[in-house]
Amino acid sequence: MNEDYLVVGSGLFGSTFAYEAAKRGKRVKVIEKRDHIGGNIYTETLEGIQVHKYGAHIFHTNNKEIWNYVNQFAEFNRYTNSPIANFKGEIYNLPFNMNTFNKLWGVITPEEAKAKIEEQRKAAGIEKPTNLEEQAISLVGTDIYEKLIKGYTEKQWGRKATELPAFIIKRLPVRFTYDNNYFNDRYQGIPIGGYTQIIEKMLASERIDVELNTDFFAKREEYLQEFPKVIYTGMIDQFFDYQFGELEYRSLHFETTILDLENYQGNAVVNYTDAETPFTRIIEHKHFEFGNQPITVITKEYPRTWKKGDEPYYPVNDEKNNEKYRKYSELAGQFPNVIFGGRLGMYKYYDMHQVIAAALSVVKKEFHE
């Protein structure tokens, strides 16, 4: 065994670390339980269309250093995330902006929109919001809450908005401009040719050995003894055999269909915000790359309660789970040769630019730079 590092998981965190370690002359083994690299940013080609296999991924950041970093692995297009909401056949722009308010209330000026929201806030009479429903109504009024927040959020989290903590929705994007750009970030886009190429390039070094279909837990003790250092990007509670209990996640189920149509919905992302539609959104992948293929590929996204064996997507960062995570994090201190990273290792919902930044921060610390 002459490798310096074992990296568990070939997602963005593990692959960034492996790439940087190899650049510094280290030898790295990367093991991946799935049959492909890339974690949840993996894209596959179907009918000439890059399909985001594990949900929509739009790269966005204000950090020029991270933007330049990721651009060395792929050229990015000018895609701007402008999702729309479908509430029982009514179409609204997201995030909530002047186009939304005009469609809802017929208002034209920002002053009229603010007055309408203020009127609804007052009518609701909520002084101190104690749950998500009250927080949302106190921020945007009852109309927006009922049509564009309530159904979607309850499907997403699998519980009533009155049972969800207020902090989940503390900073709802509300814009008094006619701007449909979901993110405020300076840099935004999608890699031309998909995300998988980024991970392929990161792991291309001859100093990196990649093994797919390999479960860390099949040989956990052996791996921990064999390798001087382990970068672990799996679930932290699983690493410690759930000894403080399972951390909660929301999982997702995807239904992908090839349609003999040129254009199904006219937008990459359409959110279904009513409670009755069982899925939260439909992704039409070709629109991420301005595709003009004669057919199209769509994916319906269904939220699910996570149970062992499912893929974890969203950590449920309420007080109970964060407290449990703190215990696991303390326990991790007893394993100085293991670095816990990524969304699952740190029980945190990271965007892609945040994952890269976190990995580069670990690299600096690890190599004393």
Secondary structure, 3 states (H helix, E strand, C coil): CCCCEEEECCCHHHHHHHHHHHHCCCCEEEECCCCCCCHHHCEEEECCEEEECCCCCCEEECCHHHHHHHHCCCCECCCCCCCEEEECCEEEECCECHHHHHHHHCCCCHHHHHHHHHHHHHHHCCCCCCCHHHHHHHHHHHHHHHHHHHHHHHHHHCCCHHHCCHHHHCCCCECCCCCCCCCCCCEEECECCCCHHHHHHHCCCCCEEEECCCCHHHCHHHHHHHCCEEEECCCHHHHCCCCCCCCCEEEEEEEEEEECCCCCCCCCEEEECCCCCCCCEEEEHHHHHCCCCCCEEEEEEEEEECCCCCCCCEECCCHHHHHHHHHHHHHHCCCCCEEECHHHHCCCCCCHHHHHHHHHHHHHHHCCC
